[in-house]
Amino acid sequence: MTPSPLPLLSPLETRVLGVLVEKQLTTPDYYPLSLNALVAGCNQKTSRDPVMNVTEEEAQSSLDELKERKLVTHSWGASRRVVRYSHTLPQVLGTDAGTTALIVTLMLRGAQTAGELRIACERLYQFADLSSVDAYLSEMAARPGGALVVKLPKQPGSREHRWVHLLNGPVDVTATDHAPPRSDPAGGASLAALQAEVAALREEVAGLRQSIEALKS
């Protein structure tokens, strides 16, 4: 599949599109999403950076814009009373499952190291090892239709580079040099695994809440 030119998204459009992809992969029984479920996903307090407080009106406006750009489609639920929304991100970008998981994780969680991405992507796609993640990221950075990601300079005290997506436009990598360093403690792999497990449990609870909202709709 030939990659399309990179779409330029607003932060809110990025969040809306990222939630649609994430929920398709993690709670497929409740996808496509209703507006209520989408807003709940946008406003999650876990696995989101930055945390947002999106209103239904703001989400609807972003959905309408994304529909104009062929990144979102809508359909009617079984009751014919609730509009539900789905995405076309892999088709538009020409991405496979691994690439889609990585770009969506960056869209929802902000800049991440390859190690953090491997853990955060566990519910979306299973990477064989860290070198597989690195290989995907390198391909995404050299994408013929325009780079999807860029590697940031190492922060003081950090052992790994972080990566960031480019769907919001070019990134000034020099501006990240003075950002506060992220914790990278010895034995961080086990700590990160525990944090990922807690985050996964919280996401499951959030998914159940969205399911209840969907049933109410």
ABEGO torsion letter per residue (X at the ends): XBBBBBBBBBAAAAAAAAAAAAAAAABAAAOBBBAAAAAAAAABABGBOBBBBBBAAAAAAAAAAAAAAGABBBBBBAAGABBBBBBAAAAAAGBBAAAAAAAAAAAAAEBBBAAAAAAAAAAABBBABAAAAAAAAAAAAABAAEBABBBBBBBBGBABBBBBBAAAEBBBAAAAAABBBBBBBBGAAAAAAAAAAAAAAAAAAAAAAAAAAAAAX
